């Protein structure tokens, strides 16, 4: 199956309606009200609430009714059987991206719904109801913010003059456990920020991978580097970003082409030539202080 541009646009429309009419109101109504009602997923900063599960079931029910032959991977219901993303059209969904923000009532949580075909993100909808920000796109049809075309302003792209999204993440074990990822990330941040290193203009954090991707797509951020997030965190934003001329590559050096479930990403904005994007990527990689390694869990 190869979905046409019109079919992709129709799917985008369905996801927009689902996000704004069924998911957004629930997310907005319950933000900041779940502080004493959550579970740890992997550790004390990796959190899930009953609302995550409720929203995912709402999304699953609607999409299964509309597209019974499509596959579905959701953050709250995935198993090891979902590890391999086939060539078939597959919805990849995060019911609430930025769950910690949601629990605290910080207005940067959203729902993120993407579709991949042959492993490539081809539809993306990210909706933050707290700020009334609806980002949506489908392959070949452009990207939009609240229905208006989304296109970053054309301007030079260079590492030293950049603002980059960097996140602490939920996996924070230091090297004593045999996991070097946290130490590598901190060393990379230091290298990027130091006047002896990349000396970037600054770092920002939305606390949501999907929102970070959309900020890059908008051109408000020049790039976003992350290790440890998941396919459902980036799938929708990936499509939105590429429809604005941005690029997604691996977070580790020399990974120019990666699958959506790589778990380590570097997203770079559009509004610049491909050659300047590639130069930026290579310069950024020179500051990555080791090789990040993440794995799926079943």
SELUMTI-237594 format. One record per residue: residue in one letter; z, x, y of N, C-alpha, C, O in turn. Coordinates in steps of 0.1 Angstrom, whole numbers, padded with zeros to 4 digits, always signed. Layout:
BEGIN
aZXYZXYZXYZXY ...
***
This chain:
BEGIN
x+0000+0008-0012+0000+0000+0000+0000+0009+0012+0008+0018+0014 x-0009+0006+0021-0009+0012+0035-0009+0001+0045-0018-0007+0046 x+0002+0001+0052+0004-0010+0062-0005-0007+0074-0005+0004+0079 x-0011-0018+0079-0020-0017+0091-0011-0016+0104+0001-0019+0103 x-0017-0013+0115-0010-0012+0128-0004-0026+0131+0007-0027+0136 x-0012-0037+0128-0007-0050+0131+0005-0054+0122+0014-0060+0126 x+0004-0050+0109+0015-0053+0100+0027-0046+0104+0038-0051+0104 x+0026-0033+0109+0037-0026+0114+0043-0032+0126+0055-0033+0128 x+0035-0037+0135+0039-0044+0147+0047-0057+0144+0057-0060+0150 x+0042-0064+0134+0049-0076+0129+0063-0073+0124+0072-0080+0127 x+0064-0062+0116+0077-0058+0111+0086-0054+0122+0098-0057+0122 x+0081-0047+0132+0088-0043+0144+0094-0055+0151+0106-0056+0155 x+0086-0066+0152+0090-0078+0159+0101-0085+0151+0111-0090+0157 x+0100-0085+0138+0111-0091+0129+0124-0083+0131+0134-0089+0132 x+0123-0070+0131+0135-0062+0133+0141-0063+0147+0154-0064+0148 x+0133-0065+0157+0138-0067+0170+0146-0081+0171+0157-0081+0177 x+0140-0091+0165+0146-0104+0165+0159-0103+0157+0170-0109+0162 x+0159-0097+0146+0171-0095+0138+0182-0088+0145+0194-0092+0145 x+0178-0077+0152+0188-0069+0159+0194-0077+0171+0206-0076+0173 x+0186-0084+0179+0191-0090+0191+0198-0103+0188+0207-0107+0195 x+0193-0111+0178+0199-0124+0176+0210-0125+0166+0219-0133+0167 x+0209-0117+0156+0219-0118+0145+0229-0106+0144+0241-0108+0141 x+0224-0094+0147+0233-0083+0146+0241-0079+0159+0253-0078+0158 x+0233-0079+0170+0239-0074+0182+0251-0082+0186+0262-0076+0190 x+0251-0096+0186+0263-0104+0190+0275-0101+0182+0286-0100+0187 x+0274-0098+0169+0285-0095+0160+0291-0081+0164+0303-0080+0165 x+0282-0072+0166+0286-0058+0170+0293-0058+0183+0304-0052+0185 x+0288-0065+0193+0294-0066+0206+0307-0073+0206+0317-0068+0213 x+0308-0084+0199+0320-0092+0199+0332-0084+0192+0343-0087+0196 x+0329-0076+0183+0340-0069+0175+0343-0055+0179+0353-0049+0174 x+0336-0049+0189+0338-0036+0193+0352-0034+0199+0356-0043+0207 x+0360-0024+0195+0373-0022+0200+0384-0030+0194+0395-0029+0198 x+0380-0039+0184+0390-0048+0179+0394-0044+0164+0402-0051+0158 x+0388-0033+0159+0390-0030+0145+0398-0017+0143+0398-0011+0133 x+0406-0013+0154+0413+0000+0153+0423+0001+0142+0425+0012+0136 x+0429-0010+0138+0439-0010+0127+0433-0015+0114+0441-0019+0105 x+0420-0016+0114+0414-0022+0102+0401-0015+0098+0390-0020+0099 x+0403-0003+0093+0392+0005+0088+0396+0014+0077+0408+0016+0074 x+0386+0019+0069+0388+0028+0058+0382+0041+0061+0372+0042+0068 x+0387+0052+0055+0381+0065+0055+0370+0065+0044+0372+0061+0033 x+0358+0070+0048+0347+0071+0038+0349+0085+0031+0349+0085+0018 x+0349+0096+0038+0350+0109+0032+0362+0116+0037+0368+0125+0030 x+0367+0114+0049+0378+0120+0055+0383+0112+0067+0378+0101+0069 x+0393+0117+0074+0400+0108+0084+0392+0106+0096+0396+0098+0105 x+0380+0113+0098+0371+0110+0109+0358+0104+0105+0349+0101+0113 x+0356+0101+0092+0344+0094+0087+0348+0080+0083+0354+0078+0072 x+0345+0071+0091+0351+0057+0091+0341+0046+0088+0329+0047+0091 x+0346+0035+0082+0339+0024+0079+0347+0011+0082+0359+0012+0078 x+0342+0001+0087+0349-0012+0089+0343-0023+0081+0332-0021+0076 x+0350-0034+0080+0344-0046+0073+0332-0051+0080+0323-0057+0074 x+0331-0048+0093+0319-0053+0101+0307-0045+0097+0296-0051+0097 x+0308-0032+0094+0297-0025+0089+0291-0032+0077+0279-0034+0077 x+0299-0035+0068+0295-0041+0055+0289-0055+0058+0279-0059+0052 x+0295-0063+0067+0291-0076+0070+0277-0076+0076+0268-0083+0072 x+0275-0067+0086+0262-0065+0092+0251-0061+0083+0240-0066+0083 x+0254-0051+0074+0244-0047+0064+0240-0058+0055+0228-0059+0052 x+0249-0066+0051+0245-0078+0043+0236-0088+0050+0227-0094+0044 x+0239-0090+0063+0231-0099+0071+0217-0093+0072+0207-0100+0070 x+0215-0080+0074+0202-0074+0075+0195-0074+0061+0183-0078+0061 x+0202-0071+0051+0196-0071+0037+0191-0084+0034+0180-0086+0028 x+0199-0095+0036+0195-0108+0032+0182-0112+0040+0173-0118+0033 x+0181-0109+0053+0169-0113+0060+0157-0105+0056+0146-0111+0054 x+0159-0092+0054+0147-0084+0050+0142-0086+0036+0130-0086+0034 x+0151-0089+0027+0147-0092+0013+0139-0106+0013+0130-0107+0005 x+0143-0115+0022+0136-0128+0022+0122-0126+0028+0113-0132+0024 x+0121-0117+0038+0108-0115+0045+0099-0106+0037+0087-0108+0037 x+0105-0096+0031+0097-0085+0025+0103-0082+0011+0109-0071+0009 x+0101-0091+0001+0108-0090-0012+0103-0078-0020+0111-0073-0029 x+0091-0072-0017+0086-0061-0025+0090-0048-0018+0087-0037-0024 x+0096-0048-0007+0099-0035+0000+0113-0030-0006+0121-0038-0010 x+0115-0017-0006+0127-0011-0010+0137-0012+0002+0133-0014+0013 x+0150-0010-0001+0160-0010+0009+0171+0000+0006+0176+0001-0005 x+0174+0008+0016+0185+0018+0016+0194+0015+0028+0190+0016+0039 x+0207+0012+0025+0216+0009+0036+0228+0019+0035+0232+0022+0024 x+0234+0023+0046+0245+0032+0046+0256+0028+0037+0262+0036+0030 x+0260+0015+0038+0272+0010+0031+0270+0006+0017+0279+0004+0010 x+0257+0006+0012+0254+0002-0002+0247+0012-0010+0244+0009-0022 x+0243+0023-0004+0235+0033-0011+0242+0039-0023+0254+0040-0023 x+0235+0042-0033+0240+0049-0045+0231+0061-0048+0221+0063-0042 x+0235+0068-0058+0227+0080-0062+0213+0076-0066+0204+0084-0066 x+0211+0063-0071+0198+0058-0074+0189+0058-0063+0176+0058-0064 x+0194+0057-0051+0186+0057-0038+0183+0071-0033+0176+0072-0023 x+0186+0081-0040+0185+0095-0036+0170+0098-0033+0167+0105-0023 x+0161+0094-0042+0147+0097-0040+0140+0085-0033+0140+0074-0037 x+0135+0089-0021+0128+0079-0013+0113+0079-0018+0106+0089-0016 x+0109+0068-0024+0095+0068-0029+0085+0066-0018+0088+0065-0006 x+0072+0066-0022+0061+0063-0013+0061+0049-0008+0054+0046+0002 x+0067+0040-0015+0067+0026-0012+0074+0023+0002+0083+0030+0006 x+0070+0012+0009+0076+0009+0021+0091+0007+0019+0095-0001+0010 x+0100+0014+0026+0114+0013+0024+0121+0012+0037+0120+0020+0046 x+0129+0001+0038+0138+0000+0050+0150+0009+0048+0156+0010+0038 x+0153+0017+0059+0165+0026+0059+0173+0022+0071+0169+0023+0082 x+0186+0017+0068+0193+0010+0078+0207+0015+0079+0214+0018+0069 x+0212+0017+0092+0226+0019+0095+0231+0007+0103+0227+0005+0114 x+0239-0001+0097+0244-0013+0104+0251-0011+0117+0249-0018+0127 x+0260+0000+0117+0266+0004+0129+0265+0019+0129+0272+0026+0122 x+0257+0025+0138+0257+0039+0140+0266+0042+0152+0264+0036+0163 x+0275+0051+0150+0286+0053+0160+0298+0045+0157+0304+0039+0166 x+0301+0045+0144+0313+0036+0140+0326+0040+0147+0334+0031+0150 x+0328+0053+0149+0340+0057+0156+0340+0052+0170+0351+0048+0175 x+0329+0053+0177+0328+0047+0190+0331+0032+0190+0338+0026+0198 x+0325+0025+0180+0327+0011+0178+0342+0007+0176+0347-0002+0182 x+0349+0015+0168+0363+0013+0166+0371+0014+0178+0381+0007+0181 x+0368+0024+0186+0375+0027+0199+0370+0019+0210+0377+0019+0221 x+0360+0011+0209+0355+0003+0220+0346+0011+0230+0343+0006+0240 x+0342+0023+0226+0334+0031+0235+0320+0026+0233+0315+0024+0222 x+0313+0023+0244+0300+0015+0244+0288+0023+0239+0277+0020+0245 x+0289+0031+0229+0278+0038+0224+0277+0037+0209+0277+0046+0201 x+0278+0024+0204+0275+0021+0190+0263+0012+0190+0260+0004+0200 x+0255+0012+0179+0243+0005+0179+0240+0001+0164+0246+0007+0155 x+0230-0007+0162+0224-0009+0149+0211-0002+0149+0204-0002+0159 x+0208+0005+0137+0196+0013+0136+0188+0009+0124+0193+0010+0112 x+0176+0004+0125+0168-0001+0114+0155+0005+0114+0147+0004+0124 x+0151+0012+0104+0139+0019+0103+0131+0016+0090+0137+0010+0081 x+0118+0018+0090+0110+0016+0079+0102+0029+0077+0096+0035+0086 x+0102+0034+0064+0094+0046+0061+0083+0041+0051+0085+0032+0043 x+0071+0047+0052+0060+0045+0042+0055+0059+0039+0052+0067+0047 x+0054+0062+0026+0051+0075+0021+0061+0085+0027+0057+0097+0029 x+0073+0081+0029+0084+0090+0034+0084+0092+0049+0092+0100+0054 x+0074+0086+0056+0073+0089+0070+0078+0077+0078+0075+0065+0075 x+0087+0079+0088+0092+0068+0096+0080+0061+0104+0074+0068+0112 x+0078+0048+0102+0067+0041+0108+0071+0029+0116+0063+0024+0124 x+0084+0025+0115+0089+0015+0124+0104+0019+0127+0111+0024+0119 x+0108+0016+0139+0122+0019+0143+0127+0009+0154+0120+0007+0164 x+0139+0004+0152+0145-0004+0162+0160+0000+0163+0167+0001+0153 x+0164+0004+0175+0178+0008+0178+0183-0001+0189+0177-0002+0200 x+0194-0008+0186+0199-0018+0196+0213-0015+0199+0222-0016+0190 x+0216-0012+0212+0230-0011+0217+0233-0023+0225+0228-0023+0237 x+0240-0033+0220+0242-0045+0228+0252-0043+0239+0252-0051+0248 x+0261-0033+0238+0271-0031+0249+0264-0027+0262+0269-0031+0273 x+0253-0020+0261+0246-0015+0273+0232-0022+0275+0224-0019+0283 x+0230-0032+0266+0217-0040+0266+0205-0030+0265+0196-0031+0273 x+0206-0021+0256+0195-0011+0254+0188-0014+0240+0194-0012+0230 x+0176-0019+0241+0168-0022+0229+0156-0012+0228+0146-0014+0236 x+0157-0002+0220+0146+0007+0218+0138+0002+0205+0144-0001+0195 x+0125+0002+0206+0117-0002+0194+0103+0004+0195+0098+0007+0205 x+0098+0006+0183+0085+0013+0181+0079+0011+0167+0086+0007+0158 x+0066+0012+0166+0059+0013+0153+0047+0022+0154+0042+0024+0165 x+0044+0028+0143+0034+0039+0143+0021+0034+0149+0015+0024+0144 x+0016+0041+0159+0003+0037+0165+0004+0026+0176-0006+0023+0182 x+0016+0021+0178+0017+0009+0187+0026+0013+0199+0028+0004+0208 x+0030+0025+0200+0038+0029+0212+0053+0026+0210+0057+0020+0200 x+0061+0031+0220+0075+0029+0220+0079+0021+0232+0072+0022+0242 x+0090+0014+0231+0094+0005+0242+0109+0005+0244+0117+0007+0234 x+0114+0003+0256+0128+0000+0259+0129-0013+0266+0123-0015+0277 x+0135-0022+0260+0136-0036+0265+0123-0042+0268+0121-0049+0278 x+0113-0039+0260+0100-0045+0261+0090-0038+0270+0079-0041+0271 x+0095-0028+0278+0087-0020+0287+0083-0007+0280+0091+0000+0273 x+0071-0002+0282+0066+0010+0276+0076+0022+0279+0080+0024+0290 x+0079+0030+0269+0088+0041+0270+0080+0054+0269+0073+0057+0259 x+0080+0061+0280+0073+0074+0281+0081+0084+0289+0083+0081+0301 x+0084+0095+0284+0092+0105+0292+0083+0111+0303+0071+0112+0302 x+0090+0114+0314+0083+0120+0326+0077+0134+0321+0084+0142+0315 x+0065+0137+0325+0059+0150+0323+0067+0161+0331+0067+0160+0343 x+0073+0171+0324+0079+0182+0331+0081+0194+0322+0080+0192+0310 x+0082+0206+0327+0083+0218+0319+0095+0217+0309+0105+0210+0311 x+0093+0223+0297+0103+0223+0287+0106+0238+0284+0098+0245+0280 x+0119+0241+0286+0123+0255+0283+0138+0255+0279+0146+0246+0284 x+0142+0263+0270+0155+0263+0264+0166+0265+0275+0176+0257+0276 x+0164+0275+0284+0175+0278+0293+0177+0266+0303+0188+0265+0309 x+0166+0258+0306+0168+0248+0316+0170+0234+0309+0168+0224+0315 x+0175+0234+0297+0176+0222+0289+0190+0216+0288+0200+0223+0290 x+0191+0203+0286+0203+0196+0282+0201+0192+0267+0191+0185+0264 x+0210+0195+0259+0208+0193+0244+0220+0185+0239+0232+0188+0242 x+0217+0175+0231+0227+0167+0224+0233+0175+0212+0225+0180+0203 x+0246+0177+0212+0253+0185+0201+0265+0176+0197+0272+0171+0206 x+0267+0175+0184+0278+0166+0179+0288+0174+0171+0284+0184+0164 x+0301+0170+0171+0311+0176+0163+0309+0172+0148+0311+0180+0139 x+0304+0160+0146+0303+0154+0132+0316+0152+0126+0326+0155+0131 x+0315+0146+0114+0327+0143+0106+0331+0153+0096+0342+0153+0091 x+0322+0162+0093+0324+0173+0083+0329+0185+0090+0321+0192+0096 x+0342+0188+0090+0348+0198+0098+0356+0209+0090+0365+0215+0096 x+0353+0210+0077+0360+0220+0069+0355+0234+0073+0343+0236+0075 x+0365+0243+0075+0361+0257+0078+0358+0265+0066+0359+0260+0055 x+0354+0277+0068+0348+0285+0057+0358+0288+0045+0353+0292+0034 x+0371+0285+0047+0380+0288+0036+0378+0279+0024+0382+0283+0013 x+0371+0268+0026+0368+0259+0015+0355+0262+0008+0351+0255-0001 x+0348+0272+0013+0335+0276+0008+0324+0268+0015+0312+0270+0011 x+0327+0260+0025+0317+0253+0032+0316+0259+0046+0326+0258+0054 x+0305+0266+0049+0304+0273+0062+0297+0265+0073+0296+0269+0084 x+0294+0252+0070+0286+0244+0080+0293+0243+0093+0287+0244+0104 x+0306+0240+0093+0314+0238+0105+0314+0251+0114+0311+0250+0126 x+0316+0262+0107+0316+0275+0114+0302+0278+0120+0301+0284+0131 x+0292+0276+0112+0278+0278+0117+0275+0270+0129+0269+0275+0139 x+0279+0257+0129+0276+0248+0140+0284+0253+0153+0278+0254+0164 x+0296+0257+0151+0304+0262+0163+0298+0275+0168+0297+0277+0181 x+0294+0284+0159+0288+0296+0164+0274+0294+0171+0271+0301+0181 x+0267+0284+0166+0254+0280+0172+0257+0274+0186+0250+0278+0196 x+0267+0266+0188+0270+0260+0201+0273+0271+0211+0269+0271+0222 x+0281+0281+0206+0285+0292+0215+0273+0300+0219+0272+0303+0231 x+0264+0302+0210+0252+0310+0213+0243+0303+0223+0238+0309+0233 x+0242+0290+0221+0234+0282+0230+0239+0281+0244+0232+0282+0254 x+0253+0280+0245+0259+0277+0258+0262+0290+0266+0264+0290+0278 x+0264+0301+0259+0269+0314+0265+0259+0319+0275+0246+0318+0273 x+0264+0326+0285+0255+0333+0294+0249+0345+0288+0239+0351+0293 x+0254+0349+0276+0248+0360+0269+0238+0355+0258+0233+0363+0251 x+0237+0342+0257+0228+0336+0247+0218+0327+0253+0210+0332+0262 x+0217+0315+0249+0206+0306+0254+0209+0301+0268+0199+0299+0275 x+0222+0301+0272+0226+0297+0286+0219+0284+0290+0214+0283+0301 x+0219+0274+0281+0213+0261+0284+0221+0254+0295+0233+0258+0298 x+0215+0245+0302+0222+0238+0313+0234+0231+0309+0244+0230+0316 x+0234+0225+0296+0246+0219+0292+0244+0211+0279+0232+0210+0274 x+0255+0206+0273+0254+0198+0261+0259+0184+0264+0268+0182+0273 x+0255+0174+0256+0259+0161+0257+0261+0155+0243+0256+0160+0234 x+0269+0144+0243+0272+0138+0230+0273+0123+0231+0282+0118+0239 x+0264+0115+0225+0266+0101+0225+0275+0096+0214+0280+0085+0214 x+0278+0105+0204+0286+0100+0193+0278+0091+0183+0284+0085+0175 x+0265+0091+0184+0256+0083+0176+0243+0090+0175+0237+0093+0185 x+0239+0093+0163+0226+0100+0161+0215+0092+0166+0206+0097+0172 x+0215+0079+0163+0204+0071+0168+0203+0070+0183+0192+0071+0188 x+0214+0069+0190+0214+0069+0204+0210+0083+0210+0202+0084+0220 x+0214+0094+0203+0209+0107+0208+0194+0108+0206+0187+0113+0215 x+0189+0103+0195+0174+0104+0193+0167+0096+0204+0157+0100+0209 x+0173+0084+0208+0166+0076+0218+0168+0082+0232+0159+0080+0240 x+0178+0089+0234+0180+0096+0247+0169+0107+0248+0164+0110+0259 x+0166+0114+0237+0155+0124+0237+0142+0117+0239+0133+0122+0246 x+0140+0106+0232+0127+0099+0233+0125+0094+0248+0114+0094+0252 x+0136+0091+0255+0135+0087+0269+0132+0098+0278+0128+0097+0289 x+0135+0110+0273+0134+0122+0282+0147+0125+0290+0147+0135+0298 x+0157+0118+0287+0170+0121+0294+0177+0133+0288+0183+0141+0295 x+0174+0136+0276+0178+0148+0269+0166+0156+0265+0156+0149+0261 x+0167+0169+0264+0155+0177+0260+0154+0178+0245+0144+0180+0240 x+0166+0178+0239+0166+0180+0224+0179+0175+0218+0189+0173+0225 x+0179+0174+0205+0191+0170+0198+0191+0178+0185+0181+0178+0177 x+0202+0185+0182+0203+0193+0170+0215+0188+0162+0226+0186+0168 x+0213+0186+0149+0224+0180+0141+0223+0184+0127+0212+0185+0121 x+0234+0187+0121+0235+0189+0106+0246+0180+0101+0257+0179+0106 x+0243+0173+0090+0253+0165+0084+0251+0150+0085+0257+0142+0078 x+0241+0146+0094+0238+0131+0094+0229+0128+0083+0225+0136+0075 x+0225+0115+0082+0218+0110+0071+0205+0103+0075+0202+0101+0087 x+0197+0100+0065+0184+0093+0068+0185+0081+0076+0178+0079+0085 x+0196+0073+0073+0198+0060+0081+0202+0063+0095+0200+0054+0104 x+0207+0074+0098+0211+0078+0112+0199+0081+0121+0199+0079+0133 x+0189+0087+0115+0178+0092+0122+0164+0085+0120+0155+0087+0128 x+0163+0077+0110+0150+0071+0106+0144+0064+0118+0132+0066+0122 x+0151+0054+0123+0145+0045+0134+0143+0054+0147+0132+0052+0153 x+0152+0062+0150+0150+0070+0162+0139+0080+0161+0132+0083+0171 x+0136+0085+0149+0125+0094+0146+0112+0087+0150+0104+0094+0156 x+0110+0075+0145+0098+0068+0148+0096+0066+0163+0085+0068+0169 x+0107+0062+0170+0107+0059+0184+0103+0072+0192+0095+0072+0201 x+0109+0083+0187+0107+0096+0194+0092+0101+0192+0086+0105+0202 x+0087+0100+0180+0073+0105+0178+0063+0096+0185+0053+0101+0190 x+0066+0083+0187+0057+0075+0195+0057+0078+0210+0049+0073+0217 x+0067+0086+0214+0067+0091+0228+0062+0105+0230+0063+0111+0241 x+0057+0110+0219+0052+0124+0219+0061+0135+0216+0058+0147+0217 x+0073+0131+0211+0083+0140+0207+0081+0145+0193+0072+0141+0186 x+0089+0155+0188+0087+0161+0175+0101+0162+0168+0111+0164+0175 x+0101+0160+0155+0113+0163+0147+0109+0173+0137+0100+0172+0129 x+0118+0184+0136+0116+0195+0127+0130+0197+0120+0139+0190+0123 x+0131+0207+0112+0143+0210+0105+0153+0217+0115+0149+0224+0124 x+0166+0215+0112+0176+0221+0121+0178+0236+0117+0183+0243+0125 x+0173+0240+0105+0173+0254+0101+0160+0260+0105+0150+0253+0106 x+0160+0273+0107+0148+0280+0111+0136+0279+0102+0138+0279+0090 x+0124+0278+0108+0112+0278+0101+0109+0266+0092+0101+0266+0083 x+0116+0255+0095+0114+0243+0087+0106+0233+0096+0111+0224+0102 x+0093+0235+0096+0084+0228+0105+0081+0214+0100+0079+0205+0108 x+0082+0212+0087+0079+0198+0081+0090+0195+0072+0092+0202+0062 x+0097+0184+0074+0109+0180+0066+0108+0166+0062+0102+0158+0069 x+0115+0162+0051+0116+0148+0048+0126+0141+0056+0135+0148+0063 x+0126+0128+0056+0135+0120+0065+0150+0122+0060+0159+0120+0068 x+0152+0126+0048+0165+0127+0042+0169+0142+0042+0178+0146+0033 x+0164+0150+0051+0167+0164+0051+0182+0167+0054+0188+0177+0049 x+0188+0159+0062+0202+0160+0066+0205+0171+0077+0216+0173+0080 x+0194+0177+0082+0196+0187+0092+0183+0187+0101+0172+0189+0096 x+0185+0184+0114+0173+0180+0122+0174+0187+0136+0185+0189+0141 x+0162+0189+0141+0161+0193+0155+0150+0183+0161+0138+0184+0157 x+0154+0175+0171+0145+0166+0177+0142+0171+0192+0151+0175+0199 x+0129+0171+0195+0125+0176+0208+0117+0166+0216+0109+0159+0210 x+0119+0164+0229+0113+0154+0236+0098+0156+0238+0093+0167+0236 x+0091+0145+0242+0077+0146+0247+0077+0150+0261+0086+0156+0267 x+0066+0146+0268+0065+0150+0282+0062+0164+0284+0064+0170+0295 x+0057+0171+0274+0054+0186+0274+0043+0188+0264+0041+0181+0255 x+0036+0199+0266+0026+0203+0256+0031+0207+0243+0043+0211+0241 x+0023+0205+0232+0027+0209+0219+0031+0224+0218+0040+0227+0211 x+0024+0232+0225+0026+0246+0225+0040+0249+0231+0047+0258+0226 x+0044+0242+0242+0057+0245+0248+0068+0239+0239+0079+0244+0239 x+0065+0228+0232+0075+0223+0222+0077+0233+0211+0089+0235+0208 x+0067+0239+0206+0068+0248+0195+0075+0261+0200+0083+0266+0192 x+0073+0265+0212+0080+0277+0217+0094+0274+0219+0103+0282+0216 x+0098+0262+0224+0111+0257+0225+0118+0258+0212+0130+0263+0210 x+0112+0252+0202+0117+0251+0188+0121+0265+0183+0131+0267+0177 x+0111+0274+0184+0113+0288+0179+0125+0295+0186+0132+0302+0180 x+0125+0293+0199+0136+0299+0207+0150+0293+0203+0160+0300+0201 x+0150+0280+0201+0162+0273+0197+0167+0279+0183+0178+0282+0181 x+0157+0279+0173+0161+0284+0160+0167+0298+0161+0175+0302+0152 x+0163+0306+0170+0168+0320+0171+0183+0320+0174+0190+0330+0172 x+0189+0309+0178+0203+0308+0181+0211+0301+0170+0223+0300+0170 x+0204+0296+0159+0211+0290+0148+0218+0301+0140+0211+0309+0134 x+0231+0300+0139+0239+0311+0134+0241+0311+0119+0252+0313+0114 x+0231+0308+0111+0232+0307+0097+0224+0296+0091+0217+0289+0099 x+0224+0293+0079+0217+0282+0072+0226+0271+0069+0235+0273+0060 x+0224+0259+0075+0232+0248+0072+0228+0242+0059+0216+0241+0056 x+0238+0238+0050+0234+0232+0037+0242+0219+0035+0255+0219+0036 x+0235+0208+0034+0242+0195+0031+0235+0189+0019+0224+0192+0015 x+0243+0180+0013+0239+0174+0000+0241+0159+0001+0250+0154+0008 x+0233+0152-0007+0236+0137-0009+0247+0136-0019+0250+0144-0027 x+0254+0124-0017+0265+0121-0026+0262+0108-0033+0256+0099-0026 x+0265+0106-0045+0262+0094-0053+0274+0085-0055+0273+0074-0060 
***
